[in-house]
Amino acid sequence: MEYAVLGAFFLGFFGTIFAGIRKGCLAAWGCALVYAAFDELHQLFVAGREAALKDVCIDGAGALFGILAVCGVGYLYKEAVNRKKGRTAPAVRLEGEKHETLGR
């Protein structure tokens, strides 16, 4: 859960730096993975704890979940705003359907 929030915060930060959402998502996930790796490295020096690659993978999956959740909520918000403004277009056109902007 903590890494999902961390991934969402990283996406908020990198989403403002990079122009494309893909670059922002990759940078956010990469930073979350690096943070998880350093957290596991830190555990090597704590008595009674041990580091495991499995934990880095679990933390990375949590961060990816948070990033994808933020992207999904953003997509749904954008769709709702577009629908409210009357700019809806079908996601998939059935054969024989016409689309207003194509003029067919």
ABEGO torsion letter per residue (X at the ends): XAAAAAAAAAAAAAAAABABAAAAAAAAAAAAAAAAAAAAAAAAABBGBBBBAAAAAAAAAAAAAAAAAAAAAAAAAAAAAAAAAGABBBABBBBGBBBAAAGX
